[in-house]
Amino acid sequence: MYSNENPDQLAWQAMKYDMLSNYYKYIDPNKAIHYYHKHLQCMQQWVMCERSEGMGMGGGGGGTAKVRVLHASPDAPNVDVYVNGQKILENVPYKQQSEYLEVPQGQYRIDIYAAGDTTQPVLTQNVAVEADRQYTVAAAGKVNQLQLIPVVDNDHTAYGNAKVRFWHLSPNAPAVDVAVKGGDVLFRNVPFGRATRYITVPPTTADLEVRVAGTNQVVLEVPGVTLNPNEAYTAVAVGLAGEQPPLEAIFLQP
């Protein structure tokens, strides 16, 4: 069912089905079970796909993963992040990512609270991590539709080259293409929540632009992007198209 999906897409789908399962838990238990089974299927396919592509050593017993959190919700306040009931991050502002935290492989309950307020989390969601992998987990979407979206990071590069991918986290922007300014498309038709595969490129400095998918309509210009040799980059679209805070690109490195 999911065999043609890439690992990042499978991880995103797994989190989506987990969120739906939690949503229907008390409204419609049958739907909750249905979505939970879909969540498990995605997780199983994700692990198989990751192993087949050789992106990590796999889930050996007692192994650890590295996880960091990115605050990408444009209208959410600063947040505190709790894992299994323990506060691990405090007062994280919009566009800020944490350092990687090393954790045992397994499934974790993540609660997101407005900073300093423990009365009611704005989001509770389970996230599963596999050993010997690095993850960035974004709190994304507007605050009334907040969700956690994980991607697997990979800092291995072909010697002397750089690599880059694109992650669409602007909740009101349409699907987009990312291109060299006035030139070739690098990433095509990327919807909200999706992270592309990495592409390998020679070290360079280039002007990029984000276009409405399938058109020449530029919604964001990103000038002077420098990609250094032996470095991996994730270009992240955050903010709101035509609203405040504005649409912009930030760059993450493992």
TIRO-951091 format. One line per field, with one value per residue (C-alpha): residue in one letter; residue number from 0; z, y, x; chain. Coordinates in steps of 0.02 Angstrom, whole numbers, always signed. Layout:
res [a/...]
n [NUM/...]
pz [Z/...]
py [Y/...]
px [X/...]
chain [A/...]
***
This chain:
res [m/y/s/n/e/n/p/d/q/l/a/w/q/a/m/k/y/d/m/l/s/n/y/y/k/y/i/d/p/n/k/a/i/h/y/y/h/k/h/l/q/c/m/q/q/w/v/m/c/e/r/s/e/g/m/g/m/g/g/g/g/g/g/t/a/k/v/r/v/l/h/a/s/p/d/a/p/n/v/d/v/y/v/n/g/q/k/i/l/e/n/v/p/y/k/q/q/s/e/y/l/e/v/p/q/g/q/y/r/i/d/i/y/a/a/g/d/t/t/q/p/v/l/t/q/n/v/a/v/e/a/d/r/q/y/t/v/a/a/a/g/k/v/n/q/l/q/l/i/p/v/v/d/n/d/h/t/a/y/g/n/a/k/v/r/f/w/h/l/s/p/n/a/p/a/v/d/v/a/v/k/g/g/d/v/l/f/r/n/v/p/f/g/r/a/t/r/y/i/t/v/p/p/t/t/a/d/l/e/v/r/v/a/g/t/n/q/v/v/l/e/v/p/g/v/t/l/n/p/n/e/a/y/t/a/v/a/v/g/l/a/g/e/q/p/p/l/e/a/i/f/l/q/p]
n [0/1/2/3/4/5/6/7/8/9/10/11/12/13/14/15/16/17/18/19/20/21/22/23/24/25/26/27/28/29/30/31/32/33/34/35/36/37/38/39/40/41/42/43/44/45/46/47/48/49/50/51/52/53/54/55/56/57/58/59/60/61/62/63/64/65/66/67/68/69/70/71/72/73/74/75/76/77/78/79/80/81/82/83/84/85/86/87/88/89/90/91/92/93/94/95/96/97/98/99/100/101/102/103/104/105/106/107/108/109/110/111/112/113/114/115/116/117/118/119/120/121/122/123/124/125/126/127/128/129/130/131/132/133/134/135/136/137/138/139/140/141/142/143/144/145/146/147/148/149/150/151/152/153/154/155/156/157/158/159/160/161/162/163/164/165/166/167/168/169/170/171/172/173/174/175/176/177/178/179/180/181/182/183/184/185/186/187/188/189/190/191/192/193/194/195/196/197/198/199/200/201/202/203/204/205/206/207/208/209/210/211/212/213/214/215/216/217/218/219/220/221/222/223/224/225/226/227/228/229/230/231/232/233/234/235/236/237/238/239/240/241/242/243/244/245/246/247/248/249/250/251/252/253]
pz [+0/+43/-43/-170/-38/+20/+204/+248/+170/+265/+428/+393/+353/+512/+617/+524/+559/+740/+757/+679/+795/+947/+879/+860/+1021/+1115/+967/+864/+936/+776/+674/+807/+788/+598/+595/+726/+616/+470/+583/+623/+439/+394/+534/+478/+296/+351/+447/+299/+176/+283/+302/+117/+73/+196/+286/+456/+550/+599/+762/+862/+1040/+1162/+1024/+1030/+913/+904/+902/+891/+891/+775/+820/+649/+698/+640/+760/+913/+1064/+1136/+1193/+1323/+1264/+1375/+1334/+1432/+1560/+1584/+1525/+1407/+1318/+1387/+1308/+1129/+1010/+832/+704/+840/+835/+984/+992/+957/+1109/+1120/+1171/+1173/+1025/+1053/+1059/+1156/+1206/+1165/+1246/+1184/+1305/+1290/+1383/+1571/+1560/+1611/+1623/+1450/+1312/+1141/+1066/+1126/+1002/+1002/+902/+867/+837/+772/+832/+742/+658/+674/+671/+663/+731/+682/+777/+622/+563/+639/+825/+808/+691/+766/+724/+743/+577/+587/+455/+455/+440/+350/+356/+245/+86/-64/-31/-98/-135/-39/-26/+5/+24/+44/+181/+158/+327/+278/+325/+207/+57/-92/-159/-227/-342/-288/-429/-470/-504/-682/-711/-678/-549/-409/-311/-391/-323/-137/-25/+155/+276/+146/+146/-17/-40/-32/-196/-215/-290/-314/-189/-249/-209/-299/-298/-274/-290/-230/-358/-353/-416/-604/-637/-650/-509/-380/-200/-116/-170/-76/-134/-102/-41/-7/-6/+61/+21/+134/+213/+214/+217/+242/+169/+265/+208/+363/+396/+303/+121/+113/+302/+456/+500/+318/+213/+224/+210/+352/+335/+453/+461/+552]
py [+0/+120/+35/+176/+313/+386/+375/+557/+542/+381/+463/+610/+493/+393/+551/+606/+441/+446/+619/+560/+409/+522/+641/+502/+411/+472/+524/+364/+220/+118/+258/+278/+94/+108/+254/+175/+22/+136/+221/+53/+3/+164/+142/-36/+19/+167/+57/-63/+78/+162/+0/-40/+130/+110/+275/+204/+48/+8/-24/-130/-168/-32/+89/+276/+410/+596/+712/+900/+1009/+1155/+1285/+1323/+1378/+1560/+1614/+1510/+1588/+1531/+1352/+1227/+1047/+897/+718/+581/+711/+785/+961/+954/+1123/+1289/+1451/+1401/+1546/+1539/+1485/+1417/+1238/+1147/+1052/+866/+765/+585/+468/+279/+212/+192/+290/+453/+563/+744/+883/+1062/+1200/+1388/+1441/+1446/+1378/+1196/+1201/+1129/+1073/+1149/+983/+804/+679/+518/+509/+349/+352/+218/+186/+264/+399/+588/+675/+850/+861/+1021/+1094/+1162/+1234/+1374/+1355/+1294/+1154/+1122/+957/+874/+833/+729/+708/+600/+701/+636/+728/+608/+694/+643/+713/+888/+912/+984/+919/+1009/+971/+1077/+1068/+1158/+1218/+1371/+1321/+1438/+1427/+1316/+1178/+1255/+1231/+1285/+1343/+1434/+1614/+1622/+1444/+1260/+1187/+1095/+1033/+1015/+1022/+1013/+1028/+1086/+965/+877/+869/+820/+701/+775/+819/+825/+985/+1060/+1196/+1358/+1522/+1547/+1650/+1540/+1573/+1486/+1479/+1423/+1244/+1228/+1415/+1556/+1653/+1690/+1696/+1709/+1759/+1685/+1775/+1729/+1550/+1477/+1289/+1237/+1075/+925/+1006/+955/+1084/+1086/+1241/+1269/+1381/+1456/+1598/+1647/+1691/+1868/+1881/+1911/+1842/+1840/+1692/+1664/+1530/+1470/+1346/+1201/+1094/+927]
px [+0/+141/+288/+313/+323/+489/+542/+502/+329/+295/+347/+232/+87/+120/+108/-49/-137/-80/-155/-320/-323/-304/-438/-568/-522/-676/-784/-783/-679/-695/-618/-484/-436/-442/-321/-208/-189/-144/-17/+63/+67/+157/+282/+322/+342/+448/+570/+584/+610/+742/+839/+830/+901/+1044/+1010/+1054/+1102/+923/+834/+954/+901/+949/+1002/+977/+914/+947/+796/+779/+623/+584/+451/+373/+197/+182/+44/+91/+175/+340/+320/+378/+404/+372/+419/+330/+281/+455/+496/+646/+636/+579/+519/+560/+521/+454/+587/+701/+765/+837/+1000/+988/+937/+995/+853/+827/+731/+545/+383/+364/+219/+257/+156/+171/+119/+117/+274/+244/+67/+38/-152/-186/-68/-97/-45/-17/+51/+153/+314/+412/+600/+718/+895/+1043/+941/+929/+760/+693/+516/+426/+279/+192/+27/-75/-100/-280/-221/-50/+34/+203/+287/+448/+582/+737/+898/+1051/+1217/+1317/+1379/+1482/+1656/+1677/+1492/+1345/+1168/+1005/+819/+663/+531/+365/+300/+197/+19/-75/+40/-6/+103/+263/+411/+585/+698/+857/+806/+743/+804/+781/+663/+754/+602/+432/+253/+293/+137/+126/+209/+315/+504/+588/+731/+905/+989/+1179/+1250/+1423/+1469/+1392/+1309/+1143/+985/+832/+646/+489/+348/+168/+181/+175/+183/+310/+224/+358/+297/+467/+641/+789/+947/+1128/+1108/+1280/+1303/+1473/+1564/+1534/+1379/+1195/+1056/+868/+785/+622/+480/+397/+277/+119/+90/+20/+2/+109/+232/+285/+336/+524/+657/+766/+907/+941/+1097/+1114]
chain [A/A/A/A/A/A/A/A/A/A/A/A/A/A/A/A/A/A/A/A/A/A/A/A/A/A/A/A/A/A/A/A/A/A/A/A/A/A/A/A/A/A/A/A/A/A/A/A/A/A/A/A/A/A/A/A/A/A/A/A/A/A/A/A/A/A/A/A/A/A/A/A/A/A/A/A/A/A/A/A/A/A/A/A/A/A/A/A/A/A/A/A/A/A/A/A/A/A/A/A/A/A/A/A/A/A/A/A/A/A/A/A/A/A/A/A/A/A/A/A/A/A/A/A/A/A/A/A/A/A/A/A/A/A/A/A/A/A/A/A/A/A/A/A/A/A/A/A/A/A/A/A/A/A/A/A/A/A/A/A/A/A/A/A/A/A/A/A/A/A/A/A/A/A/A/A/A/A/A/A/A/A/A/A/A/A/A/A/A/A/A/A/A/A/A/A/A/A/A/A/A/A/A/A/A/A/A/A/A/A/A/A/A/A/A/A/A/A/A/A/A/A/A/A/A/A/A/A/A/A/A/A/A/A/A/A/A/A/A/A/A/A/A/A/A/A/A/A/A/A/A/A/A/A]
***
